[in-house]
């Protein structure tokens, strides 16, 4: 999936064959707003909209798929992975019940 491994989403300025189409219904006010912004940047409406959509899509993907930890949280995570706590009696009992359930279902 683009964005999940560092691959950038294709923007309207990228080279490549454009074979997909996106249609949207909008009000006259919305179109005027978008056109005005595009004009201010000296860009076509299509280029402006595709660029804005791409930036927003990348932001949403980053926000939903990337977990950001503070330095303190990072150290706590690494410590827990490198030195896991011993299982409690309750966890051992649950594990044993689970193991027995799997044996009886097979």
N, CA, C and O atoms as a Tinker XYZ file with bonds, in Angstrom:
   424  protein
     1  N      0.849000   -1.189000    0.000000    73     2
     2  CA     0.000000    0.000000    0.000000    64     1     3
     3  C      0.884000    1.239000    0.000000    63     2     4     5
     4  O      1.828000    1.304000    0.788000    81     3
     5  N      0.624000    2.200000   -0.831000    73     3     6
     6  CA     1.446000    3.401000   -0.847000    64     5     7
     7  C      1.415000    4.101000    0.493000    63     6     8     9
     8  O      0.373000    4.174000    1.144000    81     7
     9  N      2.552000    4.610000    0.898000    73     7    10
    10  CA     2.634000    5.336000    2.157000    64     9    11
    11  C      3.015000    4.461000    3.322000    63    10    12    13
    12  O      3.535000    4.971000    4.314000    81    11
    13  N      2.775000    3.126000    3.246000    73    11    14
    14  CA     3.044000    2.276000    4.389000    64    13    15
    15  C      4.497000    1.836000    4.456000    63    14    16    17
    16  O      4.964000    1.431000    5.521000    81    15
    17  N      5.224000    1.904000    3.350000    73    15    18
    18  CA     6.625000    1.513000    3.371000    64    17    19
    19  C      7.517000    2.626000    2.876000    63    18    20    21
    20  O      8.614000    2.368000    2.380000    81    19
    21  N      7.069000    3.847000    3.002000    73    19    22
    22  CA     7.863000    4.974000    2.571000    64    21    23
    23  C      7.580000    5.376000    1.134000    63    22    24    25
    24  O      8.066000    6.412000    0.681000    81    23
    25  N      6.795000    4.569000    0.396000    73    23    26
    26  CA     6.466000    4.924000   -0.983000    64    25    27
    27  C      5.525000    6.112000   -0.975000    63    26    28    29
    28  O      4.525000    6.119000   -0.258000    81    27
    29  N      5.846000    7.109000   -1.769000    73    27    30
    30  CA     5.016000    8.313000   -1.834000    64    29    31
    31  C      3.848000    8.076000   -2.768000    63    30    32    33
    32  O      3.985000    7.392000   -3.782000    81    31
    33  N      2.713000    8.633000   -2.432000    73    31    34
    34  CA     1.578000    8.586000   -3.323000    64    33    35
    35  C      1.877000    9.435000   -4.551000    63    34    36    37
    36  O      2.542000   10.465000   -4.446000    81    35
    37  N      1.398000    9.016000   -5.698000    73    35    38
    38  CA     1.632000    9.738000   -6.945000    64    37    39
    39  C      0.828000   11.026000   -6.950000    63    38    40    41
    40  O     -0.378000   11.016000   -6.704000    81    39
    41  N      1.498000   12.131000   -7.229000    73    39    42
    42  CA     0.811000   13.415000   -7.331000    64    41    43
    43  C      0.627000   13.754000   -8.794000    63    42    44    45
    44  O      1.212000   13.123000   -9.674000    81    43
    45  N     -0.193000   14.755000   -9.041000    73    43    46
    46  CA    -0.509000   15.109000  -10.424000    64    45    47
    47  C      0.721000   15.526000  -11.221000    63    46    48    49
    48  O      0.715000   15.427000  -12.448000    81    47
    49  N      1.756000   15.979000  -10.566000    73    47    50
    50  CA     2.960000   16.403000  -11.261000    64    49    51
    51  C      3.890000   15.252000  -11.608000    63    50    52    53
    52  O      4.833000   15.437000  -12.377000    81    51
    53  N      3.643000   14.059000  -11.052000    73    51    54
    54  CA     4.489000   12.908000  -11.327000    64    53    55
    55  C      4.283000   12.422000  -12.751000    63    54    56    57
    56  O      3.195000   12.550000  -13.314000    81    55
    57  N      5.342000   11.860000  -13.329000    73    55    58
    58  CA     5.234000   11.268000  -14.664000    64    57    59
    59  C      4.530000    9.927000  -14.532000    63    58    60    61
    60  O      4.607000    9.278000  -13.489000    81    59
    61  N      3.857000    9.522000  -15.571000    73    59    62
    62  CA     3.175000    8.239000  -15.558000    64    61    63
    63  C      1.875000    8.341000  -16.318000    63    62    64    65
    64  O      1.362000    9.430000  -16.577000    81    63
    65  N      1.359000    7.190000  -16.667000    73    63    66
    66  CA     0.118000    7.138000  -17.413000    64    65    67
    67  C     -1.035000    7.335000  -16.447000    63    66    68    69
    68  O     -1.146000    6.645000  -15.434000    81    67
    69  N     -1.880000    8.279000  -16.776000    73    67    70
    70  CA    -3.046000    8.544000  -15.940000    64    69    71
    71  C     -4.236000    7.846000  -16.577000    63    70    72    73
    72  O     -4.742000    8.278000  -17.613000    81    71
    73  N     -4.673000    6.777000  -15.956000    73    71    74
    74  CA    -5.757000    5.991000  -16.532000    64    73    75
    75  C     -7.006000    5.989000  -15.655000    63    74    76    77
    76  O     -8.037000    5.442000  -16.046000    81    75
    77  N     -6.922000    6.587000  -14.491000    73    75    78
    78  CA    -8.050000    6.598000  -13.572000    64    77    79
    79  C     -8.717000    7.964000  -13.585000    63    78    80    81
    80  O     -8.085000    8.982000  -13.866000    81    79
    81  N    -10.001000    7.964000  -13.277000    73    79    82
    82  CA   -10.757000    9.208000  -13.271000    64    81    83
    83  C    -11.501000    9.311000  -11.945000    63    82    84    85
    84  O    -11.947000    8.302000  -11.399000    81    83
    85  N    -11.632000   10.519000  -11.433000    73    83    86
    86  CA   -12.362000   10.796000  -10.199000    64    85    87
    87  C    -13.350000   11.914000  -10.487000    63    86    88    89
    88  O    -12.976000   12.969000  -11.000000    81    87
    89  N    -14.595000   11.681000  -10.160000    73    87    90
    90  CA   -15.607000   12.708000  -10.371000    64    89    91
    91  C    -16.192000   13.108000   -9.027000    63    90    92    93
    92  O    -16.274000   12.296000   -8.106000    81    91
    93  N    -16.595000   14.361000   -8.925000    73    91    94
    94  CA   -17.197000   14.844000   -7.679000    64    93    95
    95  C    -18.224000   15.916000   -8.006000    63    94    96    97
    96  O    -18.018000   16.736000   -8.900000    81    95
    97  N    -19.299000   15.905000   -7.296000    73    95    98
    98  CA   -20.302000   16.959000   -7.405000    64    97    99
    99  C    -20.025000   17.959000   -6.301000    63    98   100   101
   100  O    -19.770000   17.569000   -5.162000    81    99
   101  N    -20.072000   19.241000   -6.621000    73    99   102
   102  CA   -19.841000   20.260000   -5.615000    64   101   103
   103  C    -20.706000   21.478000   -5.926000    63   102   104   105
   104  O    -21.217000   21.645000   -7.033000    81   103
   105  N    -20.846000   22.301000   -4.926000    73   103   106
   106  CA   -21.644000   23.508000   -5.106000    64   105   107
   107  C    -20.836000   24.538000   -5.898000    63   106   108   109
   108  O    -19.617000   24.428000   -6.027000    81   107
   109  N    -21.529000   25.518000   -6.411000    73   107   110
   110  CA   -20.848000   26.602000   -7.131000    64   109   111
   111  C    -19.884000   27.326000   -6.214000    63   110   112   113
   112  O    -18.811000   27.748000   -6.643000    81   111
   113  N    -20.263000   27.472000   -4.949000    73   111   114
   114  CA   -19.399000   28.156000   -3.976000    64   113   115
   115  C    -18.126000   27.350000   -3.720000    63   114   116   117
   116  O    -17.036000   27.915000   -3.630000    81   115
   117  N    -18.266000   26.041000   -3.603000    73   115   118
   118  CA   -17.085000   25.206000   -3.378000    64   117   119
   119  C    -16.138000   25.273000   -4.574000    63   118   120   121
   120  O    -14.923000   25.392000   -4.413000    81   119
   121  N    -16.715000   25.194000   -5.784000    73   119   122
   122  CA   -15.866000   25.255000   -6.979000    64   121   123
   123  C    -15.176000   26.608000   -7.078000    63   122   124   125
   124  O    -13.997000   26.679000   -7.424000    81   123
   125  N    -15.897000   27.677000   -6.778000    73   123   126
   126  CA   -15.302000   29.020000   -6.832000    64   125   127
   127  C    -14.158000   29.134000   -5.828000    63   126   128   129
   128  O    -13.120000   29.722000   -6.132000    81   127
   129  N    -14.344000   28.578000   -4.641000    73   127   130
   130  CA   -13.304000   28.610000   -3.608000    64   129   131
   131  C    -12.057000   27.872000   -4.083000    63   130   132   133
   132  O    -10.945000   28.391000   -3.985000    81   131
   133  N    -12.247000   26.661000   -4.596000    73   131   134
   134  CA   -11.123000   25.866000   -5.083000    64   133   135
   135  C    -10.425000   26.548000   -6.258000    63   134   136   137
   136  O     -9.197000   26.578000   -6.328000    81   135
   137  N    -11.219000   27.096000   -7.178000    73   135   138
   138  CA   -10.645000   27.787000   -8.336000    64   137   139
   139  C     -9.843000   29.007000   -7.897000    63   138   140   141
   140  O     -8.763000   29.266000   -8.428000    81   139
   141  N    -10.366000   29.753000   -6.933000    73   139   142
   142  CA    -9.666000   30.938000   -6.430000    64   141   143
   143  C     -8.318000   30.547000   -5.828000    63   142   144   145
   144  O     -7.307000   31.200000   -6.086000    81   143
   145  N     -8.305000   29.482000   -5.025000    73   143   146
   146  CA    -7.047000   29.020000   -4.427000    64   145   147
   147  C     -6.070000   28.581000   -5.514000    63   146   148   149
   148  O     -4.886000   28.915000   -5.462000    81   147
   149  N     -6.565000   27.838000   -6.492000    73   147   150
   150  CA    -5.702000   27.398000   -7.594000    64   149   151
   151  C     -5.134000   28.596000   -8.352000    63   150   152   153
   152  O     -3.951000   28.620000   -8.693000    81   151
   153  N     -5.988000   29.590000   -8.612000    73   151   154
   154  CA    -5.534000   30.792000   -9.318000    64   153   155
   155  C     -4.448000   31.522000   -8.532000    63   154   156   157
   156  O     -3.471000   31.995000   -9.113000    81   155
   157  N     -4.614000   31.613000   -7.226000    73   155   158
   158  CA    -3.622000   32.286000   -6.394000    64   157   159
   159  C     -2.259000   31.606000   -6.473000    63   158   160   161
   160  O     -1.220000   32.256000   -6.357000    81   159
   161  N     -2.277000   30.285000   -6.672000    73   159   162
   162  CA    -1.018000   29.544000   -6.784000    64   161   163
   163  C     -0.545000   29.402000   -8.219000    63   162   164   165
   164  O      0.524000   28.845000   -8.469000    81   163
   165  N     -1.341000   29.907000   -9.178000    73   163   166
   166  CA    -0.953000   29.792000  -10.579000    64   165   167
   167  C     -1.022000   28.370000  -11.090000    63   166   168   169
   168  O     -0.236000   27.979000  -11.953000    81   167
   169  N     -1.959000   27.589000  -10.564000    73   167   170
   170  CA    -2.087000   26.181000  -10.944000    64   169   171
   171  C     -3.459000   25.940000  -11.552000    63   170   172   173
   172  O     -4.382000   26.735000  -11.368000    81   171
   173  N     -3.582000   24.844000  -12.272000    73   171   174
   174  CA    -4.899000   24.479000  -12.795000    64   173   175
   175  C     -5.749000   23.965000  -11.637000    63   174   176   177
   176  O     -5.228000   23.542000  -10.605000    81   175
   177  N     -7.040000   24.010000  -11.824000    73   175   178
   178  CA    -7.950000   23.496000  -10.795000    64   177   179
   179  C     -7.691000   22.018000  -10.537000    63   178   180   181
   180  O     -7.644000   21.579000   -9.387000    81   179
   181  N     -7.524000   21.259000  -11.605000    73   179   182
   182  CA    -7.258000   19.819000  -11.461000    64   181   183
   183  C     -5.975000   19.578000  -10.680000    63   182   184   185
   184  O     -5.954000   18.759000   -9.761000    81   183
   185  N     -4.910000   20.278000  -11.035000    73   183   186
   186  CA    -3.627000   20.110000  -10.348000    64   185   187
   187  C     -3.753000   20.484000   -8.872000    63   186   188   189
   188  O     -3.234000   19.784000   -8.003000    81   187
   189  N     -4.442000   21.586000   -8.597000    73   187   190
   190  CA    -4.622000   22.019000   -7.216000    64   189   191
   191  C     -5.393000   20.980000   -6.409000    63   190   192   193
   192  O     -4.988000   20.625000   -5.302000    81   191
   193  N     -6.504000   20.493000   -6.963000    73   191   194
   194  CA    -7.347000   19.532000   -6.243000    64   193   195
   195  C     -6.597000   18.225000   -6.015000    63   194   196   197
   196  O     -6.627000   17.686000   -4.909000    81   195
   197  N     -5.924000   17.707000   -7.042000    73   195   198
   198  CA    -5.184000   16.454000   -6.874000    64   197   199
   199  C     -4.071000   16.589000   -5.843000    63   198   200   201
   200  O     -3.847000   15.686000   -5.037000    81   199
   201  N     -3.385000   17.712000   -5.875000    73   199   202
   202  CA    -2.312000   17.939000   -4.913000    64   201   203
   203  C     -2.860000   18.013000   -3.488000    63   202   204   205
   204  O     -2.311000   17.396000   -2.575000    81   203
   205  N     -3.944000   18.768000   -3.300000    73   203   206
   206  CA    -4.541000   18.898000   -1.968000    64   205   207
   207  C     -5.066000   17.558000   -1.464000    63   206   208   209
   208  O     -4.893000   17.218000   -0.293000    81   207
   209  N     -5.708000   16.797000   -2.352000    73   207   210
   210  CA    -6.223000   15.484000   -1.955000    64   209   211
   211  C     -5.094000   14.529000   -1.583000    63   210   212   213
   212  O     -5.209000   13.770000   -0.621000    81   211
   213  N     -4.013000   14.568000   -2.341000    73   211   214
   214  CA    -2.879000   13.698000   -2.061000    64   213   215
   215  C     -2.249000   14.032000   -0.711000    63   214   216   217
   216  O     -1.944000   13.136000    0.075000    81   215
   217  N     -2.058000   15.306000   -0.451000    73   215   218
   218  CA    -1.488000   15.737000    0.833000    64   217   219
   219  C     -2.388000   15.280000    1.984000    63   218   220   221
   220  O     -1.894000   14.763000    2.986000    81   219
   221  N     -3.682000   15.465000    1.848000    73   219   222
   222  CA    -4.614000   15.066000    2.907000    64   221   223
   223  C     -4.645000   13.550000    3.071000    63   222   224   225
   224  O     -4.696000   13.056000    4.198000    81   223
   225  N     -4.615000   12.804000    1.968000    73   223   226
   226  CA    -4.604000   11.343000    2.052000    64   225   227
   227  C     -3.353000   10.848000    2.770000    63   226   228   229
   228  O     -3.435000    9.958000    3.617000    81   227
   229  N     -2.197000   11.419000    2.438000    73   227   230
   230  CA    -0.953000   11.036000    3.104000    64   229   231
   231  C     -1.008000   11.361000    4.593000    63   230   232   233
   232  O     -0.511000   10.586000    5.410000    81   231
   233  N     -1.607000   12.502000    4.962000    73   231   234
   234  CA    -1.733000   12.879000    6.368000    64   233   235
   235  C     -2.601000   11.884000    7.115000    63   234   236   237
   236  O     -2.248000   11.450000    8.212000    81   235
   237  N     -3.734000   11.518000    6.532000    73   235   238
   238  CA    -4.649000   10.574000    7.185000    64   237   239
   239  C     -3.980000    9.218000    7.364000    63   238   240   241
   240  O     -4.080000    8.616000    8.432000    81   239
   241  N     -3.298000    8.732000    6.330000    73   239   242
   242  CA    -2.624000    7.439000    6.416000    64   241   243
   243  C     -1.552000    7.474000    7.493000    63   242   244   245
   244  O     -1.450000    6.550000    8.300000    81   243
   245  N     -0.754000    8.529000    7.512000    73   243   246
   246  CA     0.290000    8.675000    8.529000    64   245   247
   247  C     -0.316000    8.704000    9.926000    63   246   248   249
   248  O      0.184000    8.053000   10.844000    81   247
   249  N     -1.400000    9.466000   10.079000    73   247   250
   250  CA    -2.054000    9.613000   11.376000    64   249   251
   251  C     -2.642000    8.293000   11.867000    63   250   252   253
   252  O     -2.614000    8.011000   13.065000    81   251
   253  N     -3.171000    7.485000   10.957000    73   251   254
   254  CA    -3.850000    6.245000   11.341000    64   253   255
   255  C     -2.950000    5.023000   11.364000    63   254   256   257
   256  O     -3.270000    4.046000   12.041000    81   255
   257  N     -1.830000    5.046000   10.643000    73   255   258
   258  CA    -0.987000    3.862000   10.549000    64   257   259
   259  C      0.346000    3.974000   11.272000    63   258   260   261
   260  O      1.006000    2.959000   11.492000    81   259
   261  N      0.755000    5.160000   11.643000    73   259   262
   262  CA     2.048000    5.347000   12.299000    64   261   263
   263  C      1.821000    5.653000   13.768000    63   262   264   265
   264  O      1.065000    6.559000   14.119000    81   263
   265  N      2.484000    4.891000   14.616000    73   263   266
   266  CA     2.402000    5.128000   16.057000    64   265   267
   267  C      3.646000    5.911000   16.460000    63   266   268   269
   268  O      4.772000    5.483000   16.206000    81   267
   269  N      3.432000    7.042000   17.079000    73   267   270
   270  CA     4.541000    7.875000   17.516000    64   269   271
   271  C      4.643000    7.800000   19.037000    63   270   272   273
   272  O      3.670000    8.047000   19.751000    81   271
   273  N      5.813000    7.461000   19.511000    73   271   274
   274  CA     6.044000    7.348000   20.952000    64   273   275
   275  C      6.989000    8.448000   21.424000    63   274   276   277
   276  O      7.866000    8.900000   20.688000    81   275
   277  N      6.788000    8.860000   22.662000    73   275   278
   278  CA     7.754000    9.770000   23.269000    64   277   279
   279  C      9.026000    8.973000   23.546000    63   278   280   281
   280  O      9.009000    7.743000   23.494000    81   279
   281  N     10.109000    9.652000   23.835000    73   279   282
   282  CA    11.360000    8.964000   24.162000    64   281   283
   283  C     11.145000    8.050000   25.370000    63   282   284   285
   284  O     11.658000    6.932000   25.405000    81   283
   285  N     10.397000    8.521000   26.345000    73   283   286
   286  CA    10.125000    7.724000   27.552000    64   285   287
   287  C      9.330000    6.470000   27.198000    63   286   288   289
   288  O      9.645000    5.378000   27.672000    81   287
   289  N      8.290000    6.627000   26.356000    73   287   290
   290  CA     7.488000    5.482000   25.943000    64   289   291
   291  C      8.318000    4.497000   25.125000    63   290   292   293
   292  O      8.149000    3.285000   25.259000    81   291
   293  N      9.209000    5.006000   24.282000    73   291   294
   294  CA    10.079000    4.139000   23.480000    64   293   295
   295  C     10.979000    3.299000   24.373000    63   294   296   297
   296  O     11.145000    2.100000   24.148000    81   295
   297  N     11.557000    3.931000   25.383000    73   295   298
   298  CA    12.428000    3.190000   26.315000    64   297   299
   299  C     11.637000    2.130000   27.068000    63   298   300   301
   300  O     12.123000    1.016000   27.258000    81   299
   301  N     10.423000    2.463000   27.499000    73   299   302
   302  CA     9.584000    1.499000   28.226000    64   301   303
   303  C      9.227000    0.319000   27.325000    63   302   304   305
   304  O      9.236000   -0.826000   27.776000    81   303
   305  N      8.911000    0.584000   26.057000    73   303   306
   306  CA     8.579000   -0.480000   25.114000    64   305   307
   307  C      9.764000   -1.408000   24.905000    63   306   308   309
   308  O      9.620000   -2.628000   24.977000    81   307
   309  N     10.947000   -0.832000   24.645000    73   307   310
   310  CA    12.142000   -1.636000   24.414000    64   309   311
   311  C     12.470000   -2.456000   25.660000    63   310   312   313
   312  O     12.827000   -3.629000   25.561000    81   311
   313  N     12.348000   -1.843000   26.811000    73   311   314
   314  CA    12.613000   -2.564000   28.068000    64   313   315
   315  C     11.666000   -3.746000   28.235000    63   314   316   317
   316  O     12.092000   -4.825000   28.647000    81   315
   317  N     10.395000   -3.556000   27.921000    73   315   318
   318  CA     9.405000   -4.629000   28.045000    64   317   319
   319  C      9.687000   -5.760000   27.051000    63   318   320   321
   320  O      9.477000   -6.931000   27.368000    81   319
   321  N     10.159000   -5.415000   25.859000    73   319   322
   322  CA    10.476000   -6.444000   24.866000    64   321   323
   323  C     11.739000   -7.203000   25.260000    63   322   324   325
   324  O     11.791000   -8.429000   25.155000    81   323
   325  N     12.754000   -6.475000   25.713000    73   323   326
   326  CA    14.021000   -7.121000   26.055000    64   325   327
   327  C     13.963000   -7.877000   27.379000    63   326   328   329
   328  O     14.653000   -8.880000   27.561000    81   327
   329  N     13.139000   -7.389000   28.297000    73   327   330
   330  CA    13.062000   -8.002000   29.624000    64   329   331
   331  C     11.589000   -8.157000   30.033000    63   330   332   333
   332  O     11.103000   -7.439000   30.907000    81   331
   333  N     10.886000   -9.100000   29.394000    73   331   334
   334  CA     9.462000   -9.244000   29.712000    64   333   335
   335  C      9.253000   -9.722000   31.146000    63   334   336   337
   336  O     10.068000  -10.454000   31.706000    81   335
   337  N      8.147000   -9.289000   31.713000    73   335   338
   338  CA     7.795000   -9.705000   33.077000    64   337   339
   339  C      7.440000  -11.193000   33.066000    63   338   340   341
   340  O      6.946000  -11.723000   32.070000    81   339
   341  N      7.699000  -11.839000   34.180000    73   339   342
   342  CA     7.340000  -13.258000   34.306000    64   341   343
   343  C      5.820000  -13.382000   34.305000    63   342   344   345
   344  O      5.126000  -12.503000   34.817000    81   343
   345  N      5.293000  -14.476000   33.727000    73   343   346
   346  CA     3.835000  -14.641000   33.710000    64   345   347
   347  C      3.289000  -14.807000   35.133000    63   346   348   349
   348  O      3.894000  -15.458000   35.985000    81   347
   349  N      2.144000  -14.205000   35.350000    73   347   350
   350  CA     1.494000  -14.332000   36.658000    64   349   351
   351  C      0.780000  -15.678000   36.734000    63   350   352   353
   352  O      0.617000  -16.370000   35.730000    81   351
   353  N      0.366000  -16.026000   37.922000    73   351   354
   354  CA    -0.375000  -17.285000   38.121000    64   353   355
   355  C     -1.653000  -17.286000   37.289000    63   354   356   357
   356  O     -2.010000  -18.301000   36.691000    81   355
   357  N     -2.342000  -16.145000   37.252000    73   355   358
   358  CA    -3.574000  -16.028000   36.475000    64   357   359
   359  C     -3.309000  -16.252000   34.986000    63   358   360   361
   360  O     -4.096000  -16.914000   34.310000    81   359
   361  N     -2.227000  -15.713000   34.482000    73   359   362
   362  CA    -1.888000  -15.904000   33.074000    64   361   363
   363  C     -1.538000  -17.361000   32.796000    63   362   364   365
   364  O     -1.935000  -17.902000   31.764000    81   363
   365  N     -0.806000  -17.999000   33.694000    73   363   366
   366  CA    -0.473000  -19.418000   33.507000    64   365   367
   367  C     -1.742000  -20.268000   33.491000    63   366   368   369
   368  O     -1.865000  -21.186000   32.680000    81   367
   369  N     -2.690000  -19.964000   34.388000    73   367   370
   370  CA    -3.947000  -20.718000   34.427000    64   369   371
   371  C     -4.750000  -20.507000   33.145000    63   370   372   373
   372  O     -5.308000  -21.457000   32.596000    81   371
   373  N     -4.808000  -19.280000   32.674000    73   371   374
   374  CA    -5.530000  -18.991000   31.433000    64   373   375
   375  C     -4.894000  -19.708000   30.248000    63   374   376   377
   376  O     -5.595000  -20.236000   29.385000    81   375
   377  N     -3.593000  -19.725000   30.212000    73   375   378
   378  CA    -2.872000  -20.393000   29.137000    64   377   379
   379  C     -3.159000  -21.890000   29.158000    63   378   380   381
   380  O     -3.347000  -22.505000   28.108000    81   379
   381  N     -3.190000  -22.458000   30.321000    73   379   382
   382  CA    -3.477000  -23.894000   30.455000    64   381   383
   383  C     -4.908000  -24.204000   30.001000    63   382   384   385
   384  O     -5.135000  -25.198000   29.312000    81   383
   385  N     -5.875000  -23.357000   30.385000    73   383   386
   386  CA    -7.268000  -23.559000   29.943000    64   385   387
   387  C     -7.346000  -23.462000   28.412000    63   386   388   389
   388  O     -8.032000  -24.256000   27.768000    81   387
   389  N     -6.653000  -22.506000   27.854000    73   387   390
   390  CA    -6.647000  -22.331000   26.404000    64   389   391
   391  C     -6.042000  -23.556000   25.720000    63   390   392   393
   392  O     -6.585000  -24.049000   24.731000    81   391
   393  N     -4.934000  -24.041000   26.239000    73   391   394
   394  CA    -4.275000  -25.225000   25.673000    64   393   395
   395  C     -5.214000  -26.420000   25.698000    63   394   396   397
   396  O     -5.290000  -27.164000   24.721000    81   395
   397  N     -5.936000  -26.616000   26.811000    73   395   398
   398  CA    -6.872000  -27.735000   26.920000    64   397   399
   399  C     -8.022000  -27.594000   25.932000    63   398   400   401
   400  O     -8.471000  -28.589000   25.364000    81   399
   401  N     -8.501000  -26.382000   25.721000    73   399   402
   402  CA    -9.573000  -26.152000   24.749000    64   401   403
   403  C     -9.109000  -26.523000   23.345000    63   402   404   405
   404  O     -9.860000  -27.133000   22.583000    81   403
   405  N     -7.898000  -26.164000   23.004000    73   403   406
   406  CA    -7.378000  -26.486000   21.672000    64   405   407
   407  C     -7.222000  -27.982000   21.474000    63   406   408   409
   408  O     -7.479000  -28.494000   20.385000    81   407
   409  N     -6.804000  -28.685000   22.514000    73   407   410
   410  CA    -6.625000  -30.136000   22.435000    64   409   411
   411  C     -7.976000  -30.818000   22.249000    63   410   412   413
   412  O     -8.087000  -31.750000   21.452000    81   411
   413  N     -9.014000  -30.368000   22.976000    73   411   414
   414  CA   -10.320000  -31.005000   22.881000    64   413   415
   415  C    -11.019000  -30.689000   21.566000    63   414   416   417
   416  O    -11.873000  -31.465000   21.136000    81   415
   417  N    -10.692000  -29.586000   20.918000    73   415   418
   418  CA   -11.324000  -29.216000   19.650000    64   417   419
   419  C    -10.694000  -29.946000   18.465000    63   418   420   421
   420  O    -11.330000  -30.057000   17.417000    81   419
   421  N     -9.473000  -30.444000   18.596000    73   419   422
   422  CA    -8.803000  -31.088000   17.460000    64   421   423
   423  C     -9.248000  -32.489000   17.245000    63   422   424
   424  O     -8.770000  -33.154000   16.327000    81   423
